[in-house]
Amino acid sequence: MTGLPFIKMHGLGNDFVVLDARAGLARLSGAQVRAIADRREGVGCDQLIVV
């Protein structure tokens, strides 16, 4: 999955990926969320926030 703008933040031992869905982001499947959260193959996070 490419071309999805995001911000990665961290605090208190947690990693967050923040996606801005205000422009009409399509729904993410469970497989896509797992791919984003994967620390070896993806961005790596323990929490995904969609705004």
Number of C-alpha atoms within 10 A of each C-alpha: 7 4 5 8 9 13 10 13 12 12 7 5 6 10 17 18 19 17 16 14 13 8 6 7 12 7 8 10 9 8 9 13 14 16 16 18 20 14 12 9 9 14 15 18 20 15 15 17 12 13 9
